[in-house]
Amino acid sequence: MSLVTLLPFIVLIGAMFLMTRSAKKKQQQAANMRNEMQPGSGVRTIGGMYATVKEVNDDTVLLDAGPGVELLFAKNAIGAVLTDDEYNRIVHGIEHDLKSDADVVPDDASSLTETDESADEAAAASDEKSVDLGKKDTAEQPADDAPAAAAEAKSDDEPKKTDGDTGAK
């Protein structure tokens, strides 16, 4: 056997090795994240429920989902361990101020691109001149081209006749 015939198999085996290696890395990171959970940290389950860890056991986690609501989950059901800031932002709607004197980003982007005066001038300028998009109406064509244009429009509307050998089966 030559190297050319073995090359696709070698590439395939290498790709499979790389894919399984990255999957194992992700599984290891998820297991480490679940093992580092501590009571009091906020978590998101794989089902999308947000709760606070109350107790961590070997294979299970007791979660506090609200006042008087305690739920027992398998450790594998924990999708993410959240930071305190992220948990408070999602669950309680509390924003943490990173910089109190930082620039405030406006809700619409129009104020980022133009001032009010330049927007008014641009609107007035666009009303004054018409834009030519390169399309001409049939009414604007010269009179000597009118019969040819009418015949061309009519031929587009009618189906074309063939001798029956279309090749379609």
N, C-alpha and C positions, 0 to 999 in steps of 0.2 A: 504494500500500500504506500502511496506517496503522501507527502506532507499536505498537498492540496486537498486530498479527500479527508484527511483527519482534521484540518483546520476548522470546519464548521462545528465539529463535535467538541473541540477544545474551547472554542468561543462560547458555546452553549453551556458547558460545564463551568466555565469561569463566571458567566452571568448568573447562573444559579447559585454559585458560591457567594457572590457579592450580595444577591438579594436575601439569602438566608442570614448572612452576617448582619445586614442592616436591620432585619426583623428581630434578630436576637438582641441587638443593641437597644432597640425600642422597648422590648419586653423587659430587659434588665433595668432600664431607666424607670419604667412604670412600677416595677417591683420595689425599687429603692424609694420612690416617691411614697408608695403605700406604707413601707416600713418606717418611714420618718414621720408619719402622722403622729400628732400629739393631741391630747385632750385640749379643747379650746380653739383648735384651728378650723377654719371654714373649708368645706369641701363641696364638690359638685359630683353627683353620682352619674353613672353612664346613662341613666334615664333622664337627666337634666334637673334633678332636684337639688336645691342648695340647702345645706344644713351645717350644724356645728358638731364637731366630734366631742362626744361625752366620755367614751371609754374605748380603748383599743385592746383587743385580745389577739390570740394567735391567728385565727382565720376569720374573725368577725370584727365589726365595728359598730358601736352603739352611737346613733346619731340623734341629736336634739333638733327636730324640725320646727319646733314652735313651742309655745307654752303648754306643757303637759303632753307633748307628743314626742315619744321616744321610739325610734325605729332601729331594728337590728339588721344590718347589711353584711354581706360577705365582703372581704377586703377587695376582691376582684371587681366589685361593683362600684368602687370609687374611681371616677374618671379623672379628677384633678384635685390637688390640694392647692387652695387659693391663698394668696397673701391677705393680710388683714385689710389693707386698703382696697384691694379688689373685691373682697367679700362684702365689705361695707358699702362699696359703690353699687354693687349688683343687688344685694338684698335690701339694704336700708336706704339707698339713694343718697348716701353721704359722699360728697366729693371731697377729696383731700387736696388742699391747696399746696402745690409744689412751689410756686413762686407767687406771692401775693401781688407784686408789682409787675407782673408779666403783661405783655400786650394781649388784649382781648381780641379774639378772632370773631369777626361779624358773622351773622347767620347767612347772609347772602353774599355772593362773591362780586357783585356789581361795584361795591365800594372799594374793592381791591384793585380794580382795573381802571376805573374812570372817576373823575370828579363830577359833581352835578352839572357844572357849567359846560364841560366838554361833552357830556351826554346829551344836553339840550341842543348844543351846536350840531352834533352828529345827527340827531333826529331831524333837525331843520334842514340840514344838507341832504339827507336821504329823501325828504319830501320834495325837494326842488328838482332833482334830476331823476330821469327814469333809467332803469338798468336794461341794457340790451343783452339778452341771453342767447342771441344767435338764431332764434327761431323766428320765422316770418309767417305771417298769416297768409292764407290763399287769396284774400281780397287785395293784398298789396302787390301781387304779381302783375307784371305788364300784360296788356291785352293779347299780345301775340303768343304768349305762353299759356294763356287760359285754356284753350282746347286741349293742349297736351297734358296739362295738370289735371283737367277733369277726366280725361281718358285714363290717366295713370291711377287716379283715385278710384275710378270705377273698376279697373282691373284688379286692384287690391281687394275689393269687396267680393268679387266673384271667385268661386273655386276654379282652380286650373284643371283643364281637361287633359287626360293622359290616355295612352293607348292600352293601358291595363297591365303593363309590365312594370310594376312598382318595386318588385323585389320583396314586398312584405308578405309574410306567410303566417 
